[in-house]
Amino acid sequence: MSMTPRQIEQRFPSCPQYIKDLVQQDSLKTFTLIHAIESRKNYNLDKIDGKSRRYASYYVLLGQGNFLLEEGGYEEFPACCPRWDVTGQDVYGRGPGMDALPDVNMLQRMRKDGLEALELEIKPPMNVSNSLRNQGGQFSLRPGFANFVDTNAQMPAITPTYQVRANLQALDAYLQQIRQQIGEHFYKDLFLLLTQSDKRMTATEVYERNAEKLLMLGPTLERLRSELFQPLIQRVLGIMKRYGKILPVPPLLAGREWEIEMQSALALAQKSTDIAAIESITYFAGNLAQINPEVLDNLDIDEMLIHNAKLLGVPLSLLRGKDKVFAIREQRKQENEKQMQEQKTWQMLEKGVQTAKTMSEVNLDSNNLAQKVLEQVTK
């Protein structure tokens, strides 16, 4: 980086004396500084000073001995350096802008040429007769201006040097094609896959299109997760923890490793493939259940619901806990048993009433079979 003597003195009070002398002279001379960050071999986590941290930080003033202006450190690596694409063992990655750069330069050049052609068509260069010099150059191409010329001359006094007929429609069509190519370099067609396609799609088609998109962007998203999002979040959490912005870890979780779970739109899109797989196996199990219902015993419906809610990013606070679900099901079971018992009781009462009614209608004459059975029972 480049800094003036005054900037160096304000940022690093322990700068060399010749820098302070230049400050007194109000010198605008610039000096080159290097800020280097590297892993520190001998660090001590028990100390809190900057020279004992995991990563060392050096500010060096180049020139006249390369003066060390400041030495500090970081608990986490402070720079996030994600790579879009990597070829082989390359240290530095490539981005879509590098592939689109030729088309971008072409688009800018063609746009400039198109504007120039339009200007030449509207205001072409003009050939002016020498006879107009006698007028002191009082001629103009502005609308409504009166130019005095000799009408008896064989050639007009003012004529265009050459005529330009710019085909602006063809130029706009080609520019649109170049813009589309640039959008393809940046995967615009994949990010807008659903909005630019037919709206009348089934859920299966939507999942298949998302799977195609993630197949193309999968390596890049995984690299961004490991090289950008996770280091960035770990750095932010580390700073918040040191400044007391995060509550202490509960004793139950003390000493355990924790993992960052992404909840962005792209992260949820990556999880949509799992949702499609779950729906597919559920649909398949439903078809098999028509042949043998016992096949549904293999599915844990509760776990499938909770897992899908996590994949879709639904807050778990909207779902009841297992204890509440068990209590609700027990209450429903008791109510069903009570209802069935009451139903059995009513059926027995109805049966008893019907029996009593039937017995009351029995004829007990001496020659009746019922009277003879009753006499035998009462003996």
Order of alpha helices (4+ residues) and beta strands (2+ residues): beta-alpha-alpha-beta-beta-beta-alpha-beta-beta-alpha-alpha-alpha-alpha-alpha-alpha-alpha-alpha
